Amino acid sequence: MSIENDFDVSLVASLALKEKQIQQNYRPIIAVHKWFARRPGTLFRGLLLSEFGDGPLKDSYFEANDFPGRVVADPFMGGGTPLVEANRVGCDVMGFDINPMAAWIVREEIEHLDVDAYRVVASRMVATLESEVGGLYRTKCPRYGDADVPVKYFLWVKSIDCIGCDHPIDLFPGYLLATDSRHAANVLVCPDCGELNEVADLKNPGHCAACHAELAIDGPAKRGRCLCRRCGEVNLYPQPELGRPRHRLFAIEYYNPRQRGHHDGRFFKKPDEKDLERIAWAADRLRESTLNFVPDQEILPGDETNRLHRWGYRFYRELFSDRQLIGLNLSCRLIATTPDERIRRALATNLSDLLRYQNMLCRYDTTSLKSLDIFSVHGFPVGLVQCESNLIGIVNGKGVNVGSGGWTNVVEKYAKAKRYCNAPFEVRTQGRRKTRVTIPGEWIGERRTGARPRSVTLRCASSTAIELAPASLDAVFTDPPYYGNVQYGELMDFCYVWLRGLAGAESDDFKRPSSRSPDELTGNATESRGIEHFTDGLSSVYQAMARALKPGSPLAFTFHHNRFEPYHAVGVAILDAGLACLATLPCPAEMGGSIHIHGTGSSIVDTIFVCRDHGEPRRGQAFASLAQLAELMEGEVALLRVAGMTPTAGDLRCMVYGHLARRAIHILRPNWNPSKPTSSRLARFAEAALELGDGLGLIECLIANTTAKSANRLLQLPLFPLDDHDAVSI
Ligand SMILES: C[S@@+](CC[C@H](N)C(=O)[O-])C[C@H]1O[C@@H](n2cnc3c(N)ncnc32)[C@H](O)[C@@H]1O
């Protein structure tokens, strides 16, 4: 078996597409902790089984597999998807990542946990939090008069003082708090008195029920300017010179368990005096407290963090409300005093993951009526309206979580993830029916009674510097950084600075003040890391992996980028490592609806590069002209269509880039000189990659025609200047 011959594009694409819709339902393990740009587990399972398995992938995929003695490495393990999949099918695994959070998280994923014992300790902790700070998350239901009902979300608007009249102005971009898709009506904030109004027709919002002011949808704050309603002055924002932004609580979404069954829709209210008193109380308590666990690190400049500086944030602790700081510090104290080391680490991991919902950069989704965590995009977007979730979480009478972003949510997800390790499953779809297929015999971990132990080596290190025993690996499965798309260190620092306070004593990896590293293989303008740095790093890593692979074993990795240049770096790295690229295969690996993808024209299809030191190319992958490439792509689009996906222009572009890079590797390999300067290797590669046409314009043209015509006729040949003099066939 080999990936080139046995990987089933349609099957894996259909599984990967479904997984990416709700990844937690297919791979609950991902809930252990956030990592960026996780590829589908189904994809890596497909790769592993088509390389090591027996028989057609469509059968082995839903059966138990065990590959004793196989050693699989991932030099860019991140959140651990390839490693966990390899461990699950009995391989010994070795994972490396430059970011300390990665080794911590993957260990958490793989290491055994007594889930019942964990739940007991976690429940005790939640109960303590409830008794100490629970009162800060209660409110009165004005609708039915019930006291002390739990708050789901506090909604805050940024506020500045008008330069004209000195009065505070709310920077509302719009007054719509909730649409009527999940609630009985639309909810509009009154621009004058702040009362919340339930409105049936947004085209005719009418007048405020409390003060009769005219209701509006659009707010005064747009693109850095806000008109003062009182004096007419135009104010500019943000105002970093004044420090971190100021917020005003303007609305609350709460839950009223006593009115369940009577009430139609959600519960919203304008904060009352008591709610405001609770905030003042939190501020007082914060002043009197010693916050041993709240990080004092400064936010370092960076491609992503500069946005925080532009808003006046200088320290990580400034990204949290007083109430959040009190609750998070208390949580840390309780975790630090948990006697059981394994459970303590689990809870520390939970706290780190919880942070993404417990900060003042979370936004409120006015349609689905829930909090959007800080990492719903791969950056730190600062909104004008922020959402603060209930820290403790709300569990209804049936034991189900209501709302998101609290301790009970995180504990529930984590327990599910760890239970999945003991009994992993797949989801089979037949028509509209989905069946969960348990795979007895597979498990995730190092040890299990009655079973052969597996070796798990996880290290925080730059893979550019690792040396593995020659010919010791049966495969490398990985997904390298996508050049500049995700700034892992900058983003992960948000969690790292907190986790460090809890884990610092237990792990040397947490000694440094930041998880960033100059050796991180990402393009980064602030750090002056460009394409050559990326190329050199990737090249060192692939060379190290090629030395460690047994002859003929695969280095298979996924990649996508909206520009061609990063593919040049990938191609150079493969050539430097002395490898041939025997196949480039498409697989959807992101969710089209993801906030960071949606509407950006970005691709959701990755190219899987399959490389070895020798071997036969996958059948049907040869092309000697753009016309033949178009034919090849036609076949691939047909396979993706079987899986239920129609590639977009962005997807096609990435698929073309992958194929052209493979072809360039093939052309250049016989005479490749890895000792030439990086800039000239990159230039040589770029030249070879475009040999079939007159540059990227041609590729764009191919794509434009591809999407304009029916998907079955990818290319109308006469439109393209075919380069038949180029007889290279691969
Ligand atoms: C695309 S992510 C991997 C995602 C991972 N497969 C997952 O399932 O979550 C790429 C990873 O490469 C890591 N990385 C970047 N530069 C590195 C280096 N020099 N050595 C090792 N890892 C590095 C990043 O920290 C990041 O975790």
Ligand as a Chemical Component Dictionary entry (heavy atoms), coordinates in Angstrom:
data_LIG
# 
_chem_comp.id                   LIG 
_chem_comp.type                 NON-POLYMER 
_chem_comp.pdbx_formal_charge   0 
_chem_comp.three_letter_code    LIG 
# 
loop_
_chem_comp_atom.comp_id 
_chem_comp_atom.atom_id 
_chem_comp_atom.alt_atom_id 
_chem_comp_atom.type_symbol 
_chem_comp_atom.charge 
_chem_comp_atom.model_Cartn_x 
_chem_comp_atom.model_Cartn_y 
_chem_comp_atom.model_Cartn_z 
_chem_comp_atom.pdbx_ordinal 
LIG C1  C1  C 0  0.172  24.423 11.041 1  
LIG S1  S1  S 1  0.747  24.322 12.658 2  
LIG C2  C2  C 0  0.593  22.651 13.055 3  
LIG C3  C3  C 0  -0.809 22.316 13.459 4  
LIG C4  C4  C 0  -0.943 20.919 13.968 5  
LIG N1  N1  N 0  -0.722 19.944 12.975 6  
LIG C5  C5  C 0  -2.270 20.696 14.652 7  
LIG O1  O1  O 0  -2.850 19.661 14.458 8  
LIG O2  O2  O -1 -2.702 21.549 15.420 9  
LIG C6  C6  C 0  2.462  24.597 12.480 10 
LIG C7  C7  C 0  3.269  24.500 13.770 11 
LIG O3  O3  O 0  4.636  24.693 13.482 12 
LIG C8  C8  C 0  5.240  25.217 14.647 13 
LIG N2  N2  N 0  6.573  25.740 14.322 14 
LIG C9  C9  C 0  6.893  26.901 13.725 15 
LIG N3  N3  N 0  8.223  27.002 13.606 16 
LIG C10 C10 C 0  8.768  25.885 14.133 17 
LIG C11 C11 C 0  10.098 25.412 14.301 18 
LIG N4  N4  N 0  11.150 26.120 13.922 19 
LIG N5  N5  N 0  10.254 24.198 14.884 20 
LIG C12 C12 C 0  9.208  23.475 15.308 21 
LIG N6  N6  N 0  7.934  23.897 15.180 22 
LIG C13 C13 C 0  7.708  25.078 14.596 23 
LIG C14 C14 C 0  4.238  26.234 15.133 24 
LIG O4  O4  O 0  4.433  26.541 16.491 25 
LIG C15 C15 C 0  2.919  25.508 14.839 26 
LIG O5  O5  O 0  2.477  24.824 15.948 27 
# 
loop_
_chem_comp_bond.comp_id 
_chem_comp_bond.atom_id_1 
_chem_comp_bond.atom_id_2 
_chem_comp_bond.value_order 
_chem_comp_bond.pdbx_ordinal 
LIG C1  S1  SING 1  
LIG S1  C2  SING 2  
LIG S1  C6  SING 3  
LIG C2  C3  SING 4  
LIG C3  C4  SING 5  
LIG C4  N1  SING 6  
LIG C4  C5  SING 7  
LIG C5  O1  DOUB 8  
LIG C5  O2  SING 9  
LIG C6  C7  SING 10 
LIG C7  O3  SING 11 
LIG C7  C15 SING 12 
LIG O3  C8  SING 13 
LIG C8  N2  SING 14 
LIG C8  C14 SING 15 
LIG N2  C9  SING 16 
LIG N2  C13 SING 17 
LIG C9  N3  DOUB 18 
LIG N3  C10 SING 19 
LIG C10 C11 SING 20 
LIG C10 C13 DOUB 21 
LIG C11 N4  SING 22 
LIG C11 N5  DOUB 23 
LIG N5  C12 SING 24 
LIG C12 N6  DOUB 25 
LIG N6  C13 SING 26 
LIG C14 O4  SING 27 
LIG C14 C15 SING 28 
LIG C15 O5  SING 29 
# 
